[in-house]
Amino acid sequence: MEVRIGVQNVAREITFETTQSSDEIHAAVKAALGSDVLELVDDKGGRVIVPSVSIGYVTTGAERKAGVGFGAH
């Protein structure tokens, strides 16, 4: 699923793909509002860490379905 995070006072948003579900992202964002940072994991195992006070918005796309055919991963 695609996740986009808007950061205050930054023109570009953070965009990445993750294997986390929409519910997991929602829970992480809610937890981050009461702590110092939002920490999510991208689909390659990397970490995305954003200071909670800088979060402008977080949006999620539709969950990815398994592909069919050549080149599907």
Long-range contacts (C-beta under 8 A, 24 or more apart in sequence): 1-25, 1-60, 1-61, 1-62, 1-63, 1-64, 2-60, 2-61, 3-40, 3-48, 3-58, 3-59, 3-60, 3-61, 4-58, 4-59, 4-60, 4-61, 5-38, 5-48, 5-50, 5-55, 5-56, 5-57, 5-58, 6-55, 6-56, 6-57, 6-58, 7-50, 7-54, 7-55, 7-56, 8-54, 8-55, 8-56, 9-54, 10-54, 14-48, 14-50, 16-40, 16-42, 16-43, 16-48, 17-42, 17-43, 17-64, 18-42, 18-43, 19-43, 21-63, 22-60, 22-63, 25-58, 25-60, 26-60, 29-55, 29-58
